[in-house]
């Protein structure tokens, strides 16, 4: 006798039509496809943002995992989080700030392990990226955050403003000065 | 510097991100042509943006940990669900205990209050009865009617039974 899996009778669900809250609730209950959809929506942008902020891939993976795990917490389940996207980016940002602060403390104590030098034999493009990354780290905190959220995660200014708790115009002004300052910092280092 | 120059940074970003409508774009471009300061800012920004676009970083993001992450999430989800249910059950038990306590306190208070009311009303009756005893017949009938309605005759009987002397 062939036992038919009852799950086969389930109608095909369009996971793209579910909102973030519904997806979180579904994958928490073990729905793999809901997780896939949520992952597709946020993982890439989050990873790019965190990697650019912390400049460490392993750390970025840890932060992303922690941020995803936080979604299962009480705040989200109880419906206290209005915007899941802002919430995950704000959580990631807070973690990144902590990591960078810790790193700066270590650097001040004489541990320069995280600083990477650019070798002479590197390709020109690689040098550009390295210098660019270094200079992004030297931007004022707010400018750096706005720039990375915009360029790495492709967030709208409205979303960035909500994550950082500033006005949309302030986000735009910070973006403007982040870019122009970056160009000034790069000086002649660019292969335009 | 005219009024339009204020927050020109916002307008430059809006223009670059295609966030201006047709009329706003025309006004912006006309201003940029006329105002040297704003034009310089616009050119600086555009150059910086192009440079950033050219050095767009290709980050190698593998998805090898996706399975692990899903496993971790569902495990945590199950655990937090158990904790959540436990917490809900605890809250329910506490609520039941608290409501039972409140109910018993309130019912005890209301019983006390009822007893208090009886005392007050009997005191009141005693006061009125004393006045009745000391009043003349006309007042007696008027007060008796007010107090006992048409059945005040019963009151007379009670007075007789309790051997209180009627005026």
Contacts between the chains, C-beta under 8 A, distances in Angstrom:
chain1	res1	chain2	res2	distance
A	27	B	70	7.3
A	27	B	73	6.4
A	27	B	74	7.3
A	27	B	77	7.6
A	28	B	73	6.9
A	28	B	74	7.1
A	28	B	77	3.6
A	28	B	80	7.9
A	28	B	81	7.5
A	29	B	77	6.9
A	30	B	74	5.0
A	30	B	77	7.5
A	30	B	78	7.9
A	32	B	70	6.5
A	35	B	70	5.0
A	35	B	73	6.8
A	39	B	66	6.3
A	39	B	69	7.7
A	43	B	61	7.9
A	43	B	63	7.8
A	43	B	66	7.9
A	44	B	61	6.3
A	47	B	59	7.3
A	47	B	61	5.3
A	48	B	59	5.8
A	48	B	61	7.4
A	51	B	59	5.9
A	52	B	57	7.6
A	61	B	65	6.3
A	64	B	69	8.0
A	65	B	65	7.6
A	65	B	69	5.8
A	65	B	72	6.9
A	68	B	69	6.2
A	68	B	73	6.1
A	69	B	72	6.6
A	69	B	73	6.4
A	69	B	76	5.6
A	71	B	73	7.8
A	72	B	73	6.4
A	72	B	76	5.1
A	72	B	77	4.9
A	72	B	80	5.3
A	73	B	80	7.1
A	74	B	80	7.7
A	74	B	84	7.5
A	77	B	80	7.5
A	77	B	84	6.8
A	125	B	55	7.3
A	128	B	55	4.9
A	129	B	55	5.5
A	129	B	57	5.5
A	132	B	52	7.7
A	132	B	55	5.4
A	132	B	57	8.0
A	133	B	57	7.8
A	151	B	52	6.4
A	157	B	13	7.6
A	157	B	17	7.8
A	169	B	7	6.5
A	169	B	10	5.0
A	172	B	9	6.7
A	172	B	10	4.6
A	172	B	13	4.2
A	172	B	14	7.1
A	173	B	7	7.3
A	173	B	9	4.8
A	173	B	10	6.1
A	173	B	13	8.0
A	175	B	13	5.8
A	176	B	9	3.9
A	176	B	10	7.7
A	176	B	12	6.2
A	176	B	13	5.5
A	176	B	41	8.0
A	176	B	45	5.9
A	177	B	9	7.1
A	179	B	45	5.9
A	179	B	48	4.0
A	179	B	49	5.9
A	179	B	52	6.6
A	180	B	41	7.6
A	180	B	44	4.9
A	180	B	45	5.8
A	180	B	48	5.4
A	182	B	48	6.0
A	182	B	51	8.0
A	182	B	52	7.2
A	183	B	44	6.6
A	183	B	47	6.2
A	183	B	48	3.8
A	183	B	51	6.2
A	186	B	51	7.1
A	190	B	51	5.7
A	190	B	55	8.0
A	192	B	50	8.0
A	192	B	51	6.5
A	192	B	54	7.6
